[in-house]
């Protein structure tokens, strides 16, 4: 089975650098709406069985153009949400960003017992994401491909852990708004990363180089910015 994880379109917090991870979350900027609108054409050659989004508003808004183009309902699934910022929710200062990024890097390096200050452990995150993915896989045939609109940090950490990426590679991965990670396999057999699209699916012209995009930039970038 194939899972096509697409990060949501740009939000105001992706511009300002605030760690917006709680429900319902911010909506999309005008650029975010344009990024979402470009997704259907970018995936025109993909056979897509179903489309999923998280309970957070930004993923649902990003999913709308593709769902309309494919004439399918967007299915909302708990468990696919962003990694909680805990004590640093809605903060964008250097200390908050650095600590959040250090936690992601720690998980990517294999220490899933480490706990985000005021938040959850890596094991808790992987467990709830695994549960959501297993439910989705259970509703499909092994030959199906599904799109899951999710979040920058969640996609990067889950891919790093479950696709077994070299931690040195994982912490340098970045994913712009509407970037994509494609996994193939299954919950029992394991997942293989077959595609990683760093830039928006609609092309580099839809990327905002001036934004302080904390959950989309590489973990290495976020850590070194505060050093």
ZADO-306281 format. One record per atom (N, C-alpha, C): residue in three letters; x, z, y. Coordinates in steps of 0.1 Angstrom, whole numbers, padded with zeros to 4 digits, always signed. Layout:
N
alaXZY
...
//
This chain:
227
unk+0008+0000-0012
unk+0000+0000+0000
unk+0009+0000+0012
unk+0004-0006+0023
unk+0011-0006+0036
unk+0004+0002+0046
unk+0012+0010+0053
unk+0007+0018+0065
unk+0014+0012+0077
unk+0006+0008+0087
unk+0011+0003+0100
unk+0008+0013+0110
unk+0018+0022+0113
unk+0016+0032+0123
unk+0019+0026+0137
unk+0009+0027+0146
unk+0011+0022+0159
unk+0010+0033+0169
unk+0020+0035+0178
unk+0019+0045+0188
unk+0009+0041+0198
unk+0002+0051+0204
unk-0008+0049+0214
unk-0002+0042+0227
unk-0011+0037+0235
unk-0007+0031+0248
unk-0002+0042+0258
unk+0003+0038+0269
unk+0009+0047+0279
unk-0002+0056+0285
unk+0002+0069+0287
unk-0007+0078+0293
unk+0000+0083+0306
unk-0007+0090+0315
unk+0000+0095+0327
unk+0011+0105+0324
unk+0009+0112+0313
unk+0020+0122+0309
unk+0032+0115+0303
unk+0031+0103+0298
unk+0042+0095+0293
unk+0050+0090+0305
unk+0044+0090+0317
unk+0051+0086+0329
unk+0058+0098+0335
unk+0051+0109+0336
unk+0056+0121+0343
unk+0066+0129+0334
unk+0065+0127+0321
unk+0074+0135+0312
unk+0068+0148+0307
unk+0055+0150+0309
unk+0049+0162+0304
unk+0046+0162+0289
unk+0048+0173+0282
unk+0045+0173+0268
unk+0030+0176+0265
unk+0023+0166+0265
unk+0008+0166+0263
unk+0005+0164+0248
unk+0003+0175+0241
unk+0001+0174+0226
unk-0012+0180+0221
unk-0020+0186+0230
unk-0032+0193+0225
unk-0045+0184+0228
unk-0056+0189+0222
unk-0068+0182+0223
unk-0075+0184+0236
unk-0082+0174+0242
unk-0083+0160+0238
unk-0072+0151+0243
unk-0063+0156+0252
unk-0052+0148+0257
unk-0056+0138+0267
unk-0046+0133+0274
unk-0049+0123+0285
unk-0054+0110+0280
unk-0060+0102+0289
unk-0064+0089+0286
unk-0052+0079+0289
unk-0055+0066+0290
unk-0045+0056+0292
unk-0044+0052+0307
unk-0031+0049+0311
unk-0029+0042+0324
unk-0034+0028+0323
unk-0033+0021+0335
unk-0036+0007+0334
unk-0027-0001+0326
unk-0014+0003+0325
unk-0004-0003+0317
unk-0008+0000+0302
unk-0012+0012+0299
unk-0016+0016+0286
unk-0027+0007+0281
unk-0037+0005+0289
unk-0048-0004+0286
unk-0044-0018+0283
unk-0034-0023+0291
unk-0029-0036+0288
unk-0021-0037+0275
unk-0013-0026+0272
unk-0006-0026+0260
unk-0016-0026+0248
unk-0027-0019+0249
unk-0037-0019+0238
unk-0043-0032+0237
unk-0046-0039+0248
unk-0052-0052+0247
unk-0043-0063+0241
unk-0030-0060+0241
unk-0021-0070+0235
unk-0019-0068+0220
unk-0024-0058+0215
unk-0022-0055+0200
unk-0028-0065+0191
unk-0041-0069+0194
unk-0047-0078+0184
unk-0040-0091+0182
unk-0035-0097+0193
unk-0028-0110+0192
unk-0014-0108+0185
unk-0008-0096+0187
unk+0005-0093+0181
unk+0003-0092+0166
unk-0008-0087+0161
unk-0011-0085+0147
unk-0020-0096+0141
unk-0021-0107+0147
unk-0030-0118+0143
unk-0027-0122+0129
unk-0015-0122+0124
unk-0011-0126+0111
unk-0012-0115+0100
unk-0015-0103+0105
unk-0016-0092+0095
unk-0030-0091+0089
unk-0030-0089+0076
unk-0043-0086+0069
unk-0045-0071+0070
unk-0056-0067+0077
unk-0058-0053+0080
unk-0072-0049+0073
unk-0071-0039+0065
unk-0083-0035+0058
unk-0091-0025+0066
unk-0085-0015+0072
unk-0091-0005+0080
unk-0083+0000+0092
unk-0089+0006+0101
unk-0082+0011+0113
unk-0085+0026+0115
unk-0075+0034+0117
unk-0077+0048+0119
unk-0070+0053+0132
unk-0076+0064+0137
unk-0070+0070+0149
unk-0071+0085+0148
unk-0064+0092+0156
unk-0064+0107+0156
unk-0075+0112+0165
unk-0078+0125+0164
unk-0088+0131+0173
unk-0085+0130+0188
unk-0072+0127+0191
unk-0068+0127+0205
unk-0072+0114+0212
unk-0077+0115+0224
unk-0084+0104+0231
unk-0075+0091+0232
unk-0062+0093+0235
unk-0053+0081+0237
unk-0052+0072+0225
unk-0052+0077+0213
unk-0051+0068+0202
unk-0065+0061+0200
unk-0076+0067+0202
unk-0089+0061+0200
unk-0090+0049+0211
unk-0086+0052+0223
unk-0087+0041+0233
unk-0078+0029+0230
unk-0066+0032+0224
unk-0057+0022+0221
unk-0062+0013+0209
unk-0070+0020+0200
unk-0075+0013+0188
unk-0087+0003+0191
unk-0093+0005+0203
unk-0106-0002+0205
unk-0104-0017+0205
unk-0094-0023+0212
unk-0093-0038+0212
unk-0091-0044+0198
unk-0082-0037+0190
unk-0080-0042+0177
unk-0093-0041+0168
unk-0100-0030+0169
unk-0112-0028+0162
unk-0122-0038+0165
unk-0124-0041+0178
unk-0133-0052+0183
unk-0129-0065+0177
unk-0116-0068+0178
unk-0112-0081+0173
unk-0114-0083+0158
unk-0113-0072+0151
unk-0114-0073+0136
unk-0128-0069+0132
unk-0137-0065+0141
unk-0151-0062+0138
unk-0152-0051+0128
unk-0144-0040+0130
unk-0144-0029+0121
unk-0145-0016+0129
unk-0150-0005+0123
unk-0151+0007+0130
unk-0137+0014+0130
unk-0135+0021+0141
unk-0123+0030+0141
unk-0127+0043+0134
unk-0119+0047+0124
unk-0122+0059+0117
unk-0113+0070+0122
unk-0119+0082+0126
unk-0111+0093+0132
unk-0107+0102+0121
unk-0094+0105+0120
unk-0090+0114+0109
unk-0081+0126+0115
unk-0086+0138+0111
unk-0078+0150+0114
unk-0065+0149+0107
unk-0054+0155+0112
unk-0041+0157+0106
unk-0031+0147+0110
unk-0035+0136+0118
unk-0026+0126+0122
unk-0021+0128+0137
unk-0025+0140+0142
unk-0022+0143+0156
unk-0007+0144+0159
unk-0004+0145+0172
unk+0010+0147+0176
unk+0015+0161+0172
unk+0028+0162+0171
unk+0035+0175+0169
unk+0033+0184+0181
unk+0027+0195+0178
unk+0024+0205+0189
unk+0037+0209+0196
unk+0035+0210+0209
unk+0047+0215+0218
unk+0047+0230+0219
unk+0037+0237+0213
unk+0037+0251+0213
unk+0038+0257+0227
unk+0048+0265+0229
unk+0050+0272+0242
unk+0053+0263+0253
unk+0056+0250+0250
unk+0060+0241+0260
unk+0049+0230+0264
unk+0037+0233+0260
unk+0026+0224+0262
unk+0025+0222+0277
unk+0024+0209+0281
unk+0022+0204+0295
unk+0034+0207+0304
unk+0045+0210+0298
unk+0057+0212+0306
unk+0066+0200+0305
unk+0073+0197+0315
unk+0082+0185+0315
unk+0096+0188+0321
unk+0099+0201+0322
unk+0112+0205+0327
unk+0123+0203+0316
unk+0135+0203+0320
unk+0146+0200+0311
unk+0147+0209+0299
unk+0145+0222+0301
unk+0145+0232+0290
unk+0135+0229+0280
unk+0122+0226+0284
unk+0111+0223+0275
unk+0114+0211+0267
unk+0118+0200+0274
unk+0121+0187+0267
unk+0132+0189+0257
unk+0143+0196+0261
unk+0154+0198+0252
unk+0150+0205+0240
unk+0143+0216+0241
unk+0139+0225+0230
unk+0130+0217+0220
unk+0120+0210+0226
unk+0111+0202+0218
unk+0119+0191+0209
unk+0128+0184+0216
unk+0136+0174+0210
unk+0146+0180+0199
unk+0151+0192+0202
unk+0160+0198+0192
unk+0153+0202+0180
unk+0140+0206+0181
unk+0132+0209+0170
unk+0129+0197+0161
unk+0126+0186+0168
unk+0124+0173+0160
unk+0137+0169+0153
unk+0148+0171+0159
unk+0161+0167+0153
unk+0164+0176+0141
unk+0161+0189+0142
unk+0163+0199+0131
unk+0155+0195+0119
unk+0142+0191+0121
unk+0134+0186+0110
unk+0139+0173+0104
unk+0143+0164+0113
unk+0148+0151+0108
unk+0161+0154+0099
unk+0168+0164+0102
unk+0180+0167+0095
unk+0177+0175+0082
unk+0165+0178+0080
unk+0161+0184+0067
unk+0157+0199+0067
unk+0158+0206+0078
unk+0154+0220+0079
unk+0140+0221+0084
unk+0131+0219+0074
unk+0116+0219+0077
unk+0111+0233+0078
unk+0119+0243+0076
unk+0114+0257+0078
unk+0115+0261+0092
unk+0122+0254+0100
unk+0124+0257+0114
unk+0110+0256+0121
unk+0108+0266+0130
unk+0095+0266+0137
unk+0096+0263+0152
unk+0087+0254+0157
unk+0087+0251+0171
unk+0082+0263+0178
unk+0089+0268+0188
unk+0085+0280+0195
unk+0071+0279+0200
unk+0063+0289+0195
unk+0049+0289+0198
unk+0041+0279+0190
unk+0047+0272+0181
unk+0040+0261+0173
unk+0041+0263+0158
unk+0044+0252+0151
unk+0044+0252+0137
unk+0058+0248+0131
unk+0059+0250+0118
unk+0072+0246+0111
unk+0071+0231+0108
unk+0082+0226+0104
unk+0082+0212+0100
unk+0075+0211+0087
unk+0075+0221+0078
unk+0067+0220+0066
unk+0052+0219+0069
unk+0048+0227+0079
unk+0034+0227+0082
unk+0029+0213+0087
unk+0038+0207+0096
unk+0035+0194+0101
unk+0034+0183+0090
unk+0045+0183+0082
unk+0045+0173+0071
unk+0033+0175+0061
unk+0030+0187+0058
unk+0019+0190+0049
unk+0006+0185+0055
unk+0003+0187+0067
unk-0010+0183+0073
unk-0010+0167+0074
unk+0001+0161+0077
unk+0002+0147+0078
unk+0001+0141+0064
unk+0008+0146+0055
unk+0006+0142+0041
unk-0008+0142+0036
unk-0015+0153+0039
unk-0029+0154+0035
unk-0038+0143+0040
unk-0036+0140+0053
unk-0043+0130+0060
unk-0040+0116+0054
unk-0027+0113+0051
unk-0023+0101+0045
unk-0029+0099+0031
unk-0028+0110+0024
unk-0033+0110+0010
unk-0048+0106+0010
unk-0056+0112+0019
unk-0070+0109+0020
unk-0072+0094+0023
unk-0064+0089+0032
unk-0066+0075+0036
unk-0062+0066+0024
unk-0051+0069+0017
unk-0047+0061+0006
unk-0058+0061-0005
unk-0064+0073-0007
unk-0074+0075-0017
unk-0086+0066-0015
unk-0088+0061-0003
unk-0100+0053+0000
unk-0097+0038-0001
unk-0085+0035-0006
unk-0080+0021-0005
unk-0074+0016-0019
unk-0073+0003-0020
unk-0066-0003-0031
unk-0051-0003-0028
unk-0043-0005-0038
unk-0028-0004-0036
unk-0024-0017-0028
unk-0032-0027-0028
unk-0028-0039-0021
unk-0032-0040-0006
unk-0039-0029-0002
unk-0045-0029+0012
unk-0034-0026+0022
unk-0037-0030+0035
unk-0029-0026+0046
unk-0038-0020+0057
unk-0034-0009+0062
unk-0042-0002+0072
unk-0034+0001+0084
unk-0041+0001+0096
unk-0034+0005+0108
unk-0038+0019+0112
unk-0028+0027+0115
unk-0030+0041+0120
unk-0025+0043+0134
unk-0033+0045+0143
unk-0029+0047+0157
unk-0026+0062+0158
unk-0013+0065+0160
unk-0008+0079+0161
unk+0001+0081+0173
unk+0011+0090+0171
unk+0018+0095+0183
unk+0033+0094+0180
unk+0041+0093+0191
unk+0055+0090+0191
unk+0063+0100+0182
unk+0063+0112+0185
unk+0071+0122+0178
unk+0066+0123+0163
unk+0053+0123+0161
unk+0047+0124+0148
unk+0052+0112+0139
unk+0051+0100+0144
unk+0055+0088+0137
unk+0070+0089+0133
unk+0078+0093+0143
unk+0092+0093+0140
unk+0097+0103+0130
unk+0091+0115+0131
unk+0095+0126+0122
unk+0089+0123+0108
unk+0077+0119+0107
unk+0071+0116+0094
unk+0079+0105+0087
unk+0082+0094+0095
unk+0090+0083+0089
unk+0103+0088+0084
unk+0110+0095+0093
unk+0123+0100+0089
unk+0123+0108+0076
unk+0113+0117+0075
unk+0113+0126+0063
unk+0108+0118+0051
unk+0097+0112+0052
unk+0091+0106+0040
unk+0097+0092+0036
unk+0104+0085+0045
unk+0111+0073+0041
unk+0125+0076+0039
unk+0129+0088+0040
unk+0143+0092+0036
unk+0154+0086+0045
unk+0151+0085+0058
unk+0161+0079+0067
unk+0173+0088+0069
unk+0185+0082+0071
unk+0197+0089+0074
unk+0194+0096+0087
unk+0196+0110+0088
unk+0193+0117+0100
unk+0200+0112+0113
unk+0212+0107+0111
unk+0220+0101+0122
unk+0213+0089+0128
unk+0206+0081+0119
unk+0198+0070+0123
unk+0185+0074+0129
unk+0178+0084+0123
unk+0165+0088+0127
unk+0165+0094+0141
unk+0175+0102+0145
unk+0175+0108+0158
unk+0177+0098+0169
unk+0182+0086+0165
unk+0184+0076+0176
unk+0173+0066+0177
unk+0163+0067+0168
unk+0151+0058+0169
unk+0142+0061+0181
unk+0138+0051+0187
unk+0129+0053+0198
unk+0117+0044+0195
unk+0105+0047+0201
unk+0093+0039+0199
unk+0085+0039+0212
unk+0085+0028+0218
unk+0077+0027+0231
unk+0062+0027+0228
unk+0054+0029+0238
unk+0040+0029+0236
unk+0036+0015+0230
unk+0028+0016+0219
unk+0023+0005+0210
unk+0035-0001+0203
unk+0046+0007+0201
unk+0056+0003+0191
unk+0050+0006+0177
unk+0057+0001+0167
unk+0051+0001+0153
unk+0062+0005+0143
unk+0057+0013+0133
unk+0065+0016+0121
unk+0057+0012+0109
unk+0062+0004+0101
unk+0055-0001+0089
unk+0061+0005+0076
unk+0053+0012+0068
unk+0057+0018+0056
unk+0050+0012+0044
unk+0057+0011+0033
unk+0051+0005+0021
unk+0054+0015+0009
unk+0044+0017+0001
unk+0046+0026-0011
unk+0033+0034-0013
unk+0035+0047-0016
unk+0024+0056-0019
unk+0028+0070-0018
unk+0019+0080-0018
unk+0022+0094-0017
unk+0030+0099-0029
unk+0028+0093-0041
unk+0035+0098-0053
unk+0048+0090-0055
unk+0048+0077-0053
unk+0059+0069-0055
unk+0069+0070-0044
unk+0064+0074-0032
unk+0073+0075-0020
unk+0071+0063-0011
unk+0076+0064+0001
unk+0075+0054+0011
unk+0088+0048+0015
unk+0088+0035+0018
unk+0099+0028+0023
unk+0096+0022+0037
unk+0105+0023+0046
unk+0104+0017+0059
unk+0107+0003+0058
unk+0097-0006+0061
unk+0100-0020+0061
unk+0099-0027+0074
unk+0095-0020+0084
unk+0095-0026+0098
unk+0095-0015+0108
unk+0103-0017+0119
unk+0103-0008+0130
unk+0103-0016+0143
unk+0093-0015+0151
unk+0092-0022+0164
unk+0094-0013+0175
unk+0105-0013+0181
unk+0108-0003+0192
unk+0100-0006+0205
unk+0098-0018+0208
unk+0091-0022+0221
unk+0076-0023+0218
unk+0068-0024+0229
unk+0054-0026+0227
unk+0051-0039+0219
unk+0041-0039+0211
unk+0038-0050+0203
unk+0035-0063+0211
unk+0031-0061+0224
unk+0029-0073+0232
unk+0041-0078+0239
unk+0053-0071+0237
unk+0065-0076+0242
unk+0071-0067+0253
unk+0084-0069+0256
unk+0091-0060+0265
unk+0085-0060+0279
unk+0078-0070+0283
unk+0072-0070+0296
unk+0062-0059+0298
unk+0057-0053+0287
unk+0047-0043+0287
unk+0054-0029+0286
unk+0067-0028+0287
unk+0074-0015+0287
unk+0077-0011+0301
unk+0075+0002+0303
unk+0078+0008+0316
unk+0091+0016+0316
unk+0102+0009+0321
unk+0115+0015+0320
unk+0117+0027+0329
unk+0108+0029+0339
unk+0109+0040+0349
unk+0102+0052+0344
unk+0094+0051+0333
unk+0087+0063+0328
unk+0096+0073+0321
unk+0092+0086+0322
unk+0099+0096+0315
unk+0092+0099+0302
unk+0094+0091+0292
unk+0085+0090+0280
unk+0092+0099+0270
unk+0089+0112+0270
unk+0096+0122+0262
unk+0093+0120+0247
unk+0081+0118+0243
unk+0078+0117+0228
unk+0080+0102+0223
unk+0085+0093+0232
unk+0088+0080+0227
unk+0103+0077+0227
unk+0110+0083+0236
unk+0125+0081+0236
unk+0131+0087+0224
unk+0143+0083+0221
unk+0150+0088+0209
unk+0152+0103+0211
unk+0153+0110+0200
unk+0156+0125+0201
unk+0169+0127+0207
unk+0179+0118+0204
unk+0192+0119+0209
unk+0192+0118+0224
unk+0184+0109+0230
unk+0183+0108+0244
unk+0177+0120+0251
unk+0167+0125+0245
unk+0160+0137+0250
unk+0169+0149+0250
unk+0177+0151+0240
unk+0186+0162+0239
unk+0197+0161+0249
unk+0203+0149+0251
unk+0215+0148+0259
unk+0211+0147+0274
unk+0199+0144+0277
unk+0194+0144+0291
unk+0196+0157+0298
unk+0195+0168+0290
unk+0195+0182+0296
unk+0209+0188+0295
unk+0218+0181+0288
unk+0232+0186+0286
unk+0240+0185+0299
//
